[in-house]
Amino acid sequence: MAATLASPTLTLVRPAVVDRAAVVARPAVLGARPAVLGAPAGRAARSEPHGLLGLGGLRLTRRGRVVLVVLSLLVALPLAGLGGRAVAGEPGAALEVTVHTVAPGETLWGFARQIAAPGQDVRDVVEELRDLNELASGALRVGQTILIPRA
């Protein structure tokens, strides 16, 4: 009898791609929680990305924390020093003034000569009158009201 040998057919099966984070190991002891393979012991598996930038597993070392604190102080201390220097000046002494309406022919130089103290430079008095009345120049217009310090 002729025996026919049937050759067994081999079928190659490609293994499926396995997500290691999703594979759950069987608990060795009854009542124990299943652990996720590939995840560190004692941590639950997370399906969402780690943190805002995907850096949830990033931790600072002690040296890194010290450097971060020192850099923060180097930035904060100069800024705090700037705020400490802002000091308001004393209010100016009260100055009695007369409101005067400019007549034809009157000038700041004429008013400055009238109110200048003996030995005081008239140019300085003109400058004070310009500052007091917030004038850009020494020119006056007829009918303009100006403030003149009382002598």
BELDAPE-V466673 format. One record per residue. N is the residue number from 0. RES is the residue in one small letter. SS is DSSP state (2 for helix, 1 for strand, 0 for the rest). D_CENTER is the distance of its C-alpha to the mean C-alpha in whole Angstrom. Layout:
n: {N | N}
res: {RES | RES}
ss: {SS | SS}
d_center: {D_CENTER | D_CENTER}
This chain:
n: {0 | 1 | 2 | 3 | 4 | 5 | 6 | 7 | 8 | 9 | 10 | 11 | 12 | 13 | 14 | 15 | 16 | 17 | 18 | 19 | 20 | 21 | 22 | 23 | 24 | 25 | 26 | 27 | 28 | 29 | 30 | 31 | 32 | 33 | 34 | 35 | 36 | 37 | 38 | 39 | 40 | 41 | 42 | 43 | 44 | 45 | 46 | 47 | 48 | 49 | 50 | 51 | 52 | 53 | 54 | 55 | 56 | 57 | 58 | 59 | 60 | 61 | 62 | 63 | 64 | 65 | 66 | 67 | 68 | 69 | 70 | 71 | 72 | 73 | 74 | 75 | 76 | 77 | 78 | 79 | 80 | 81 | 82 | 83 | 84 | 85 | 86 | 87 | 88 | 89 | 90 | 91 | 92 | 93 | 94 | 95 | 96 | 97 | 98 | 99 | 100 | 101 | 102 | 103 | 104 | 105 | 106 | 107 | 108 | 109 | 110 | 111 | 112 | 113 | 114 | 115 | 116 | 117 | 118 | 119 | 120 | 121 | 122 | 123 | 124 | 125 | 126 | 127 | 128 | 129 | 130 | 131 | 132 | 133 | 134 | 135 | 136 | 137 | 138 | 139 | 140 | 141 | 142 | 143 | 144 | 145 | 146 | 147 | 148 | 149 | 150}
res: {m | a | a | t | l | a | s | p | t | l | t | l | v | r | p | a | v | v | d | r | a | a | v | v | a | r | p | a | v | l | g | a | r | p | a | v | l | g | a | p | a | g | r | a | a | r | s | e | p | h | g | l | l | g | l | g | g | l | r | l | t | r | r | g | r | v | v | l | v | v | l | s | l | l | v | a | l | p | l | a | g | l | g | g | r | a | v | a | g | e | p | g | a | a | l | e | v | t | v | h | t | v | a | p | g | e | t | l | w | g | f | a | r | q | i | a | a | p | g | q | d | v | r | d | v | v | e | e | l | r | d | l | n | e | l | a | s | g | a | l | r | v | g | q | t | i | l | i | p | r | a}
ss: {0 | 0 | 0 | 0 | 0 | 0 | 0 | 0 | 0 | 0 | 0 | 0 | 0 | 0 | 0 | 0 | 0 | 0 | 0 | 0 | 0 | 0 | 0 | 1 | 0 | 0 | 0 | 0 | 0 | 0 | 0 | 0 | 0 | 0 | 0 | 1 | 0 | 0 | 0 | 0 | 0 | 0 | 0 | 0 | 0 | 0 | 0 | 0 | 0 | 0 | 0 | 0 | 0 | 0 | 0 | 0 | 0 | 0 | 0 | 0 | 0 | 2 | 2 | 2 | 2 | 2 | 2 | 2 | 2 | 2 | 2 | 2 | 2 | 2 | 2 | 2 | 2 | 2 | 2 | 2 | 2 | 2 | 2 | 2 | 0 | 0 | 0 | 0 | 0 | 0 | 0 | 0 | 0 | 0 | 0 | 0 | 1 | 1 | 1 | 1 | 1 | 0 | 0 | 0 | 0 | 0 | 0 | 2 | 2 | 2 | 2 | 2 | 2 | 2 | 2 | 0 | 0 | 0 | 0 | 0 | 0 | 2 | 2 | 2 | 2 | 2 | 2 | 2 | 2 | 2 | 2 | 2 | 2 | 0 | 0 | 0 | 0 | 0 | 0 | 0 | 0 | 0 | 0 | 0 | 1 | 1 | 1 | 1 | 1 | 0 | 0}
d_center: {97 | 94 | 91 | 88 | 85 | 82 | 79 | 76 | 73 | 70 | 67 | 64 | 61 | 57 | 55 | 52 | 49 | 48 | 44 | 44 | 41 | 43 | 47 | 48 | 50 | 53 | 52 | 55 | 56 | 56 | 53 | 51 | 48 | 48 | 45 | 44 | 45 | 42 | 39 | 39 | 41 | 40 | 37 | 38 | 37 | 34 | 35 | 31 | 29 | 27 | 24 | 21 | 22 | 25 | 24 | 26 | 28 | 26 | 25 | 24 | 27 | 27 | 26 | 23 | 22 | 22 | 21 | 17 | 18 | 18 | 16 | 13 | 15 | 15 | 11 | 11 | 14 | 14 | 11 | 13 | 16 | 15 | 15 | 18 | 20 | 19 | 23 | 25 | 28 | 31 | 33 | 35 | 39 | 41 | 43 | 46 | 46 | 49 | 48 | 50 | 51 | 52 | 55 | 57 | 57 | 54 | 52 | 49 | 51 | 54 | 52 | 50 | 54 | 55 | 52 | 51 | 52 | 55 | 54 | 51 | 50 | 50 | 47 | 45 | 46 | 45 | 42 | 41 | 43 | 41 | 38 | 39 | 40 | 37 | 39 | 38 | 42 | 45 | 47 | 48 | 49 | 52 | 51 | 48 | 47 | 45 | 45 | 47 | 47 | 50 | 52}
